[in-house]
Amino acid sequence: LGKPAYSSYGYNLLGMAMQSATGTPFPQLLRDLVLKPLYLSSVQFDAPGLGGALRPARYSWYDLSDFHDLTDAPQRVPDWDYSHNMAGGGLIANVDDLLVFGRAMRAPGLLNSTSIERLWTRPIVQGVQATMSFGWYPRATPARLSISGSNAGVQAGLTVWKEADVVVA
């Protein structure tokens, strides 16, 4: 038995369970429970046809066929349909909204104090302490949460320090 770890498939299953339990599509649940209360207007589910400024152009410094380093210029990464991964990723957001979301993980408001305490504590699953807590990587010293995501041509990261009142996206 290894350490419990992140799985996009696991989060997609969780999203499907939430849909089934509420009778509400996962994107609407996310909008109602997180995006609207925090006024996160830039956050969108990436999907074919989103286009324009809402869908960022993807570039890579690695060749997409064999992943060797590109030295002259980054290569444009073709758009792809990532809509199958709604609860496990596939969101786009601007930096300002990421910072607002990060700050919401520090104090009661979006979450209650019990939920925040659980978020900042790595759970023990079948006698093994997990590396993650609700999708975040919590660290004790100094107390911080971090999360990142990437796919060909895109990546994001968010770190929240508890005591220093600092959030970096």
C-alpha positions in Angstrom: 0.0 0.0 0.0 1.5 3.3 -1.1 0.7 6.8 0.0 -2.6 8.1 -1.1 -2.0 10.5 -4.0 -3.6 12.9 -6.4 -5.7 11.4 -9.2 -7.5 13.4 -11.9 -9.7 10.3 -12.3 -10.5 10.4 -8.6 -11.6 14.0 -8.7 -13.7 13.4 -11.8 -15.4 10.5 -10.0 -16.0 12.9 -7.0 -17.5 15.5 -9.4 -19.8 12.8 -10.9 -20.9 11.8 -7.4 -21.6 15.4 -6.6 -23.7 15.7 -9.8 -25.6 12.5 -9.0 -26.3 13.5 -5.4 -27.5 17.0 -6.2 -29.0 16.6 -9.6 -27.0 19.6 -10.7 -24.2 19.5 -13.3 -20.7 19.9 -11.8 -20.0 23.2 -13.6 -23.1 24.7 -12.2 -22.2 23.4 -8.7 -18.8 25.0 -8.9 -20.3 28.3 -10.1 -22.9 28.3 -7.3 -20.7 27.1 -4.4 -17.4 28.7 -5.2 -17.2 31.1 -8.2 -20.2 33.3 -7.4 -19.6 33.6 -3.6 -16.0 34.7 -4.3 -16.8 36.8 -7.4 -14.3 34.8 -9.5 -15.5 36.1 -12.9 -12.5 35.0 -15.0 -12.8 31.3 -14.1 -14.1 29.2 -17.0 -14.1 25.6 -18.0 -11.8 25.3 -20.9 -13.6 23.8 -23.9 -13.4 23.8 -27.6 -14.9 27.0 -29.1 -14.2 29.1 -26.0 -11.8 31.1 -28.1 -10.7 34.7 -27.9 -9.0 36.1 -24.8 -10.7 33.6 -22.6 -8.9 30.7 -24.0 -5.1 31.2 -23.7 -2.8 30.2 -26.5 -0.5 27.4 -25.5 3.2 27.3 -26.1 6.0 24.9 -25.1 9.8 25.1 -25.0 9.8 21.4 -25.7 9.2 19.6 -29.0 5.8 17.9 -28.7 6.9 14.7 -30.6 10.0 13.8 -28.6 10.2 16.5 -25.9 13.7 17.7 -26.7 14.5 21.3 -25.8 13.7 23.9 -28.4 16.3 26.6 -28.5 15.0 29.1 -31.0 11.5 29.8 -30.0 8.6 28.2 -28.2 6.3 25.9 -30.3 2.5 26.6 -30.5 0.6 23.7 -28.8 -2.6 22.9 -30.6 -5.8 23.4 -28.7 -7.4 20.2 -27.4 -10.7 19.1 -25.9 -10.2 18.8 -22.2 -13.8 18.9 -21.2 -13.7 15.3 -20.0 -11.7 16.4 -17.0 -14.0 18.9 -15.4 -13.5 18.1 -11.7 -9.9 17.1 -12.2 -8.7 20.2 -14.0 -9.3 22.0 -17.2 -10.2 25.4 -15.7 -8.7 28.7 -16.8 -8.5 31.8 -14.6 -6.6 35.0 -14.3 -4.0 35.7 -11.6 -6.3 38.0 -9.7 -8.9 35.4 -9.3 -6.3 32.8 -8.3 -5.2 35.1 -5.5 -8.8 35.7 -4.3 -9.3 31.9 -4.2 -6.0 31.4 -2.3 -7.0 33.9 0.3 -10.3 32.1 0.8 -8.3 29.1 2.1 -6.9 31.1 5.1 -10.0 32.2 7.1 -13.7 31.3 7.5 -16.0 32.6 4.8 -16.2 30.3 1.8 -15.3 27.4 4.2 -16.1 27.1 7.9 -13.3 26.9 10.5 -13.6 23.1 10.8 -13.2 22.7 7.0 -10.2 25.1 6.9 -8.5 23.1 9.7 -9.0 19.9 7.8 -7.7 21.5 4.6 -4.5 22.4 6.4 -4.0 18.9 7.9 -2.8 15.9 5.9 -5.3 13.1 6.6 -4.3 9.6 7.6 -5.8 7.0 5.3 -5.6 3.3 6.3 -2.7 4.2 8.7 -0.7 6.1 6.1 -0.4 9.9 6.2 -1.5 11.3 2.8 0.7 13.8 0.9 -2.4 15.8 0.0 -5.4 17.2 1.7 -8.5 17.9 -0.5 -6.3 18.5 -3.6 -3.7 20.7 -1.8 -0.2 19.9 -0.5 -0.1 21.2 3.1 3.3 21.8 4.8 3.7 22.5 8.5 6.9 24.6 8.6 6.2 27.3 7.6 2.5 26.5 7.4 1.5 26.7 3.8 -0.7 25.1 1.1 0.3 24.6 -2.5 -1.3 23.3 -5.6 -0.2 23.3 -9.2 -1.4 22.0 -12.5 0.0 21.6 -15.9 -0.7 20.2 -19.4 1.1 20.7 -22.7 1.6 24.4 -23.0 -0.1 25.6 -19.8 0.7 25.5 -16.1 -0.4 27.3 -13.0 0.6 27.2 -9.3 -0.8 28.7 -6.1 0.8 28.8 -2.7 -0.9 30.1 0.5 1.1 30.9 3.6 -1.0 30.7 6.8 0.8 32.9 9.3 2.5 35.3 6.9 -0.8 36.3 5.2 0.8 35.8 1.8 -0.7 34.2 -1.4 1.4 33.7 -4.6 -0.1 32.7 -7.9 
